[in-house]
Amino acid sequence: MSPLTYVLRLLRWFKDRPGRAAILVACLVIEMGFNAWVPMAFSHLIDHAITPKNTAVLVNVLLALGGAVVLTTAAGLIGDFVYARLSSGVVARMRQQLFDHLQTLSPSFFQKFSAGDVTARYSTDLIAVESTLSTWIAWGWRPLLDLIGYNFVMFTVDWRLALFAQLLWPMTLLGPKIFAPRATEAAEQRKGRESDVLTAVDEATAGRNVVRAFGL
């Protein structure tokens, strides 16, 4: 499964919370707009306030920047709070569905897979999902929105330089494309080893009286 497919599947868990998702998107757009607007604001500040020594323009730009900082800070706090509620709710529902699904499995499943394999789904897989929710999805969209905003500003200022910049940023996609398969394989190997360790711990603790009785 590619990382993009993995993330898209995770996003489906948010569809039953459209109100919170809309608030989160709005907060991200506000932050993106601020990040894209700040360079233009400083350019306007230098060209029309500091250089010509226009006090009125200086005060207006500084007030606008101050208001934008307050608005963006509030949007960031609200967005982080809403996203924390969303992501924790998603992980909780995943855990519940996984537990409910385990109750429907036949005895042959538990004969085929050890307790460590089952426990690993809770201790490693869901932790990986939670990490993805708390980092990649939260922080992955912001650079994408920033890219859109910065491109808009660049094309507004000089479309020729903006076109040249479009030739450079796709190179950043080569690294993940090259190393992602190796990272995925290493993650699968780690998961298998953690499952073996959990199985050994479970067997040792579950049969500790037998182990002591036979001096093992």
Disulfide bonds with the S-S distance in Angstrom:
none
